Amino acid sequence: MGKGIFYAVSVGAGDQLDMTLRAKQVLEQADVVVAPVTKQGSASAAYTIAAQAADLSRAQILEMLFPMKAHTDYRERLRSGILQPVCAALDEGKLVAMVTLGDVSVYSTASYVRQLLEEKGYETRVAAGVPSFCAGAAKAKQSLCENGETLGILPGVASREVLEQAFDEFDNLVIMKAGRALSWLLPLLEERGLLEHTTMLRDVGMASEYVGSPQAEPYSYFTTLLIRQRGE
């Protein structure tokens, strides 16, 4: 087994100014930068952000395909062999850094990559980042939770039953990648009297950023809802 190190590197929500100094340092030391793409030939949003904040000129760029499709089993896909180039670089003793939007610990495919590589015996590390809901809450000048309030973080693919249970269990909610669920989620929020206490974040840190009413269109894959059940 080689002595290379794999880093899962968070680059933040979208604005390169939100990328951490640690992430910049790791990326500028990396021999290989893994750039996740949603389809062949497309640009990597995470790599684009990283390249604006760090000098990546010395690193080899390795693209890894992660289609954004519902119910995709990314762990199974990673076991199919697409990690072989990463393993080869690690076996050569190289520092390999995979960039990911937001924070590695929050619904990130980079976390699957890191876990599988660690299972194979490779040394792995993580550089934390600013998740979209924190960056968006800052832009909205809104608290996610105060005093003894509880906060629940759910994916937009969660069922109505799961979300209704979460409404009963938590004071405030964050629903990530909620765009596809808004057709039934917005009526549910209206039914519970929560529309006026909900902020929609779309493409935080990007050119198409929007922070405001959840009824504003268009929606995107990177649509997040901040819901304060107690109001403000």
C-alpha positions as CSV (number, residue, x, y, z in Angstrom):
1,M,0.0,0.0,0.0
2,G,1.4,3.4,-1.0
3,K,1.9,6.3,1.4
4,G,-0.2,8.7,-0.5
5,I,-2.9,10.7,1.4
6,F,-6.4,11.4,0.2
7,Y,-8.1,14.6,1.2
8,A,-11.8,15.4,0.8
9,V,-11.7,19.1,0.4
10,S,-14.8,21.3,1.0
11,V,-14.9,24.5,-1.2
12,G,-18.0,26.1,0.3
13,A,-21.3,26.9,-1.2
14,G,-20.3,28.8,-4.3
15,D,-18.4,32.0,-3.5
16,Q,-14.6,31.5,-3.7
17,L,-14.2,33.9,-0.8
18,D,-15.9,31.4,1.5
19,M,-13.3,28.7,0.8
20,T,-11.1,28.2,3.9
21,L,-7.4,28.8,4.1
22,R,-6.9,25.1,5.0
23,A,-8.7,24.1,1.8
24,K,-6.5,26.5,-0.2
25,Q,-3.3,25.1,1.4
26,V,-4.2,21.5,0.7
27,L,-5.2,22.1,-2.9
28,E,-2.0,24.0,-3.6
29,Q,0.0,21.1,-2.2
30,A,-2.0,18.4,-4.1
31,D,-0.4,16.3,-6.9
32,V,-3.8,15.3,-8.1
33,V,-7.1,17.2,-7.9
34,V,-10.3,15.1,-8.4
35,A,-13.0,17.1,-10.0
36,P,-16.6,15.7,-9.8
37,V,-18.7,16.3,-12.9
38,T,-22.4,15.6,-13.5
39,K,-21.8,14.5,-17.2
40,Q,-18.9,14.0,-19.5
41,G,-17.6,17.2,-20.9
42,S,-19.3,19.4,-18.4
43,A,-17.5,21.8,-16.0
44,S,-17.0,20.9,-12.4
45,A,-18.7,23.6,-10.2
46,A,-16.5,22.6,-7.2
47,Y,-13.3,22.8,-9.3
48,T,-14.3,26.1,-10.8
49,I,-14.7,27.6,-7.3
50,A,-11.4,26.1,-6.1
51,A,-9.5,27.4,-9.1
52,Q,-10.6,30.9,-8.4
53,A,-9.2,30.8,-4.8
54,A,-6.2,28.5,-5.1
55,D,-3.3,28.0,-7.6
56,L,-3.9,24.5,-9.1
57,S,-1.4,24.8,-11.9
58,R,0.9,22.1,-10.5
59,A,-1.8,19.4,-10.0
60,Q,-3.0,16.8,-12.4
61,I,-6.8,17.1,-12.9
62,L,-8.8,13.9,-12.7
63,E,-12.5,14.1,-13.5
64,M,-14.9,11.7,-11.8
65,L,-18.5,11.3,-13.1
66,F,-21.3,11.6,-10.6
67,P,-24.7,11.9,-12.5
68,M,-27.3,13.8,-10.5
69,K,-30.1,11.3,-10.7
70,A,-32.6,10.3,-8.1
71,H,-31.9,7.1,-6.3
72,T,-28.3,6.8,-7.7
73,D,-26.3,4.4,-5.6
74,Y,-23.0,6.2,-5.5
75,R,-21.4,3.7,-3.2
76,E,-22.1,0.9,-5.7
77,R,-20.8,3.1,-8.5
78,L,-17.6,3.8,-6.7
79,R,-17.1,0.1,-6.2
80,S,-17.4,-0.5,-9.9
81,G,-13.8,0.6,-10.6
82,I,-13.9,4.3,-11.1
83,L,-11.7,4.8,-8.1
84,Q,-8.8,2.9,-9.7
85,P,-7.0,6.0,-11.0
86,V,-7.2,7.5,-7.5
87,C,-5.9,4.4,-5.9
88,A,-3.0,4.3,-8.4
89,A,-2.0,7.8,-7.5
90,L,-2.1,7.0,-3.8
91,D,-0.1,3.9,-4.4
92,E,2.6,6.2,-6.0
93,G,2.7,8.2,-2.8
94,K,0.8,11.2,-4.2
95,L,-1.4,13.7,-2.3
96,V,-4.8,13.4,-3.9
97,A,-7.5,16.0,-3.1
98,M,-11.1,15.7,-4.1
99,V,-13.1,19.0,-4.2
100,T,-16.7,19.1,-3.2
101,L,-19.3,21.8,-2.9
102,G,-20.4,22.9,0.6
103,D,-19.1,20.7,3.4
104,V,-17.9,17.1,3.1
105,S,-19.9,16.0,6.1
106,V,-23.3,17.1,4.6
107,Y,-24.8,15.0,1.8
108,S,-21.5,14.8,-0.1
109,T,-20.4,12.1,-2.5
110,A,-16.8,12.9,-1.5
111,S,-17.6,11.4,1.9
112,Y,-18.4,8.1,0.2
113,V,-15.1,8.3,-1.7
114,R,-13.2,8.9,1.5
115,Q,-14.9,6.1,3.4
116,L,-14.3,3.5,0.7
117,L,-10.6,4.5,0.3
118,E,-10.2,4.3,4.1
119,E,-11.7,0.8,4.0
120,K,-9.1,-0.1,1.4
121,G,-6.4,1.0,3.9
122,Y,-5.5,4.4,2.5
123,E,-4.9,7.4,4.8
124,T,-7.7,9.9,4.4
125,R,-8.3,13.4,5.8
126,V,-11.0,16.1,5.5
127,A,-10.9,19.8,5.1
128,A,-14.2,21.3,6.4
129,G,-16.2,24.0,4.6
130,V,-19.1,26.4,4.7
131,P,-22.4,24.5,3.7
132,S,-25.0,26.3,1.6
133,F,-27.5,26.6,4.4
134,C,-25.0,28.5,6.6
135,A,-23.9,30.7,3.8
136,G,-27.5,31.4,2.9
137,A,-28.6,32.1,6.4
138,A,-25.8,34.6,6.7
139,K,-27.0,36.4,3.5
140,A,-30.6,36.3,4.9
141,K,-29.3,37.6,8.3
142,Q,-31.3,34.7,9.8
143,S,-30.5,32.5,12.8
144,L,-30.8,28.8,12.2
145,C,-31.4,28.1,15.9
146,E,-31.3,30.1,19.1
147,N,-31.2,29.3,22.8
148,G,-32.7,25.9,23.2
149,E,-34.1,25.5,19.7
150,T,-33.5,22.3,17.8
151,L,-32.5,22.1,14.1
152,G,-33.2,19.3,11.7
153,I,-31.4,18.9,8.3
154,L,-33.2,16.8,5.7
155,P,-32.7,16.0,2.0
156,G,-35.4,17.0,-0.5
157,V,-35.8,13.4,-1.4
158,A,-37.3,12.7,2.0
159,S,-40.9,11.5,2.0
160,R,-43.9,13.6,3.1
161,E,-44.2,11.3,6.1
162,V,-40.6,11.9,7.1
163,L,-40.9,15.6,6.7
164,E,-44.2,15.8,8.7
165,Q,-42.5,13.9,11.5
166,A,-39.6,16.3,11.4
167,F,-42.0,19.3,11.7
168,D,-43.3,17.7,14.9
169,E,-39.8,16.9,16.3
170,F,-37.7,20.0,15.5
171,D,-38.2,23.7,16.0
172,N,-36.5,24.7,12.8
173,L,-35.7,22.8,9.6
174,V,-33.3,22.9,6.7
175,I,-34.4,21.1,3.6
176,M,-31.6,20.7,1.1
177,K,-31.8,20.1,-2.7
178,A,-35.6,20.7,-2.3
179,G,-36.3,21.9,-5.9
180,R,-38.0,18.7,-7.1
181,A,-40.2,18.4,-4.0
182,L,-41.6,22.0,-4.0
183,S,-44.7,21.0,-6.0
184,W,-46.0,19.2,-2.9
185,L,-43.8,20.8,-0.2
186,L,-45.0,24.4,-0.7
187,P,-48.7,23.4,-0.2
188,L,-47.7,21.5,2.9
189,L,-45.9,24.6,4.3
190,E,-49.0,26.7,3.5
191,E,-51.2,24.2,5.2
192,R,-49.1,24.5,8.3
193,G,-48.9,28.3,8.1
194,L,-45.2,28.2,7.6
195,L,-44.7,29.9,4.2
196,E,-44.1,33.3,5.7
197,H,-41.5,31.7,8.0
198,T,-39.7,30.0,5.2
199,T,-36.7,31.4,3.2
200,M,-35.6,29.9,-0.1
201,L,-32.0,29.8,-1.0
202,R,-31.1,29.1,-4.7
203,D,-27.6,28.7,-6.0
204,V,-26.0,30.4,-3.0
205,G,-22.7,32.1,-3.9
206,M,-23.3,31.7,-7.7
207,A,-24.3,34.2,-10.3
208,S,-27.9,32.9,-10.2
209,E,-28.2,33.3,-6.4
210,Y,-31.6,34.1,-4.9
211,V,-32.5,34.5,-1.2
212,G,-36.1,35.2,-0.4
213,S,-39.7,34.0,-0.9
214,P,-40.1,30.2,-1.4
215,Q,-42.6,30.9,-4.1
216,A,-40.1,32.6,-6.4
217,E,-39.2,30.7,-9.5
218,P,-37.3,29.2,-11.2
219,Y,-36.1,26.5,-8.8
220,S,-32.8,24.7,-9.3
221,Y,-31.0,21.5,-8.1
222,F,-29.3,23.7,-5.5
223,T,-32.5,25.0,-3.8
224,T,-32.6,25.0,0.0
225,L,-35.4,25.9,2.4
226,L,-34.8,27.4,5.8
227,I,-38.0,27.0,7.9
228,R,-38.4,28.6,11.3
229,Q,-41.5,27.2,12.9
230,R,-41.5,29.7,15.7
231,G,-41.2,32.6,13.4
232,E,-39.0,35.6,14.1
